[in-house]
Amino acid sequence: MTKPVVFLILCLVGTLCATDPAVAYVGPGAGLSLLGALWGLVLAVGAAIGFVVMWPLRQARRRARLRKLGAQNSRHDADSDALDDR
């Protein structure tokens, strides 16, 4: 190994050994706020994905309903034409 790499590794090891452990406390208010923000983010991403996935399905249902209504209207028109011929 070259001298700069060895020096860098020794500096890194020395820095990591010289640090004290972090004494951190997350109170209930901060924890609940963090969880609330996380759930809001998860639900927003889930809703966005759901809308993207559901869009083609809604369009297909709408097209099928319009075709069905068109077939019923043409059948109704044929029935009314037959009644007019009497």
N, C-alpha and C positions, 0 to 999 in steps of 0.2 A: 504494500500500500504506500501511497505517496504521503509525504509529510502533511500537506494541507488536509487530506481526508482524515488522517489520524487525529490531527488537531481538532477538526470539526466534531469527530465522534467523542473525543474526550470532553470538549466543551459541552456537548449535548448531554452526556452522562452526568457531568458535574452539575449542570443546571437542573436536571431532573432529580438528582439526589439532594440538592440543597433546598428544594421547595418544601414548605410545610403543607400538610393536608388541609384542604379547604373545609372550614366548619361553616356549613350553610344550613339554613333553616327555611323551609318554604311553609309559610303559614297557611291556614285553611282558606283564607280569602284569596291569596295569590294562586293557590292550587285550584280552587274552584273556577277562578277566572281563566286560568290556563285551560282547564278541561272544557269550559264553556266555549272558548274560542276555537279549540280543537274540534269539538262537535259541530260547531257552526260551519267550519271549513269543510269537514267531511260531508255534512249534509248538502252544502252548496255544490260541491264537486259531484256528489251522487245525483242531485237533481239535474245538473247540467248534462251528465251522461245519460240519465233517464230520458230527458227531453230529446236528445240527439237520437237515441235508439227508438223512441216511440214515434218520432215524426213520420217515417215511412209507413209504419203500421196505421197511423191515423189517416194518412193520405190514401192508402189502399182501401180502408173502410169507407172513406168518403166517396171514392170512385165507385165502389161496389153499390153503395146506397143510391148514388145518382143513376147508375145503370139500371138498378131495380125500379126506381121511380120512373125512368124513361120507358122501361118495358111496360109498367103498369099504365102509364099515360097513353102509350100507343094502343094498348089493348082496350082501354076505356074509350079512346077515340073510335076504334073499330066497332065496339059495341054500340056507341051512340050513332055511328053511321048506319049500322044495321037497323036500329030502331027508326031512324029517319026514313029508311027505304020502305017501311011498312005502310 
